[in-house]
Amino acid sequence: MTGDSNPASGRDADSGATFARWGYSFGFGLFTLALVPRLYTAFHWGREPVWDGHYYDFGARRIALGLGYSDDLPVGGHPVWHPWCHYPVGYSAFLGLFYRILGATTGVAAFADALTGALLAVVTWLLARWALSERRAAWAGLAVALHPGLIVYAALELTEPLAALLTLTAFWLAVRDAVPKRGLLVGAWVLGVAALVRPQALLCAPFLALVLPADRRASTWSRAKHLARSGTVALFLSILPVLPWTARNCRVMDGCALVSTNGGWNLAIGAFPRATGRFETLRSSDGCRDVTGQVQQDRCWLAYGLAEIWNHPWHWLSLVPAKLGFTFDHESFAVEYLHEVAPSVWTEPRRVAARSITSLAERALVCAAALGALAFRPHGRGARVQGALAVLWAGLIYAACAREPMFWPLVLFASAVPWLPLPGSAGFRPALLLPVALLATTVLTHAVFFGEDRYHIVVVPVFCMLAASALRGGRSEVSWP
C-alpha cells in the first residue's frame, strides 16, 4: 500500500547505491539530531545520581579506580575490600571506562548517556531498514531521536538505554549478515554482552533462530524442531560471554551467581503478601532474617518468592494487571528522578507538566505501535480478518482512554498479533519480529516480577519501529515462520 521500495526485500546493488547516496549523511544527521537535545538535557539537569543510579555510579567509580565491582566494609574499624554483584555489572563497567579515561564526574556520565541515546536512534534506523522501507525506517529513527522520554532519560544514570542499544545492535548484526549462521553467532554473542547490562536479554537469544532460512517444503513439525534446535544453540552461545563474569562470582562471592544477585529479591517483591505490583522495600521480617552473603540472601528471597507463588497463586496472578499497568500505562520515572535530585528546580507545576508530556508521548506511541501490528488490505478474506483486529484495536483505545488510563492491553496486542499466521498479515520479517520478541519478553518479565514505568524504556525503540510500520499493506495468506 505504501509504494515504498523495501531494502530488506532485495539488498541488491540498487539498495547499496541508495544507501551510499544518502544513507551515511542521514545517519550522521540523525545522530546529531538525537545527540544535541540529550547533551543539553544531561548537562543542564544532570546532578548527583540517586536511587539505583547511585549504586551504578558508585560501582563505576570503583571500577575506574581499579578496585573492581566492590565496596568497602568496616571490619575492626578498618575498611576491607568486599566484592559485590547485587546489580548487573555491565552499565557500571561501561561508565567506568569513561570515568577511567575522562574522569569520574557527572559531566562525563552525562556525555556517556547522551552518546548512548544518540547511537540508539541510529541503530534503530539501521535495524528498521531490514524490516521496513527506507522512508519508514527513517521515521522510526527520527521517532527515537525526538522521543521526549528518551531525551529526558539522558540525564539519568540508569541502564535501560544501553540495554536497548546492545540488544538492538545484536538483532541488526544478526539480520544483516549475508551468512545467516554467522549472523546468529555474532548476534548471540552481543546479546550475551547485553545480558551483563540487563540479564533478560538472554530471553531474546532463542528468537535469533528466525534469521536462519527455513525449508518451506518441510512439515510444520520439522520447521518447529529446526527452530527449537537453532534457538537452543543461540541461547548457549549467548551465555558464553557471561561465563567469565559468572566464574568471577563463583570465585569471590559466597556462591555462584550467573550475572547478579537481585533476581530472587525482585521475584519476592512481586509475590510477597505486601506486594502491590510495583517496587516495595523488602525487610528481614518479611522472610529472610538469618542470611549473610549476597548470594545466600538472593537464594533465600528466591525460595521465599517461589513459595509465595506456590502457596498463593491467585494473589500473584491477580497482581499481573497492576504490574503491567505500572510498566506501560504512563511515563513519569525520569521526571520523578530529576525531582528527587533537584526539587527546587523541578517545582510542582513543572513536574506535573513534564509528566503529562512524557506520558502523553508514551501513550500515543503505544497506540501507534499496536496499529503497526495490523495490515490494511482493500478486499478479500485478509481484509476481513485485519478489519476485525482493527475493531479490537479501536476498542482497546477506547478502554484505555475512557476511564483510568489502561494502555497495557495495547502492549499485549502489539506483542502478540505479529506472531499470528492470520490472513492479510503484514508479513513481518525477522528484523521486526526480533524487536517484537524483545517487547514480548519484557511483558513476560514484568508480569512475573514487578513493574515500574522505567522498565518500558528499553522497548521504546520497538514501539517506534512498530509505529513506523502502521498502515502497511499485507499479503493474503501467511505461513509462519
Secondary structure by P-SEA (a helix, b strand, c coil): ccccccccccccaaaaaaaaacaaaaaaaaaaaaaaaaaaaaaaccccccaaaaaaaaaaaaaaaccccbbbbbcccbbbbbbbccccaaaaaaaaaaaaaccccaaaaaaaaaaaaaaaaaaaaaaaaacccaaaaaaaaaaaaccaaaaaaccccccaaaaaaaaaaaaaaaaacccaaaaaaaaaaaaaaaaaaccccccccccccccccccccccaaaaaaaaaaaaaaaaaaaaccaaaaaaaaacccccccccccaaaaaaaaaccccccccbbbbcccccccccccaaaaaaaaaaaaaaaaaacaaaaaaaaaaaaaaccccccaaaaaaaaaccccccaaaaaaaaaaaaaaaaaaaaaaaaaabbbbcccaaaaaaaaaaaaaaaaaaaaccccccaaaaaaaaaccccccccccccccaaaaaaaaaaaaaaaaaaabbbcccccccaaaaaaaaaaacbbbbccccccc
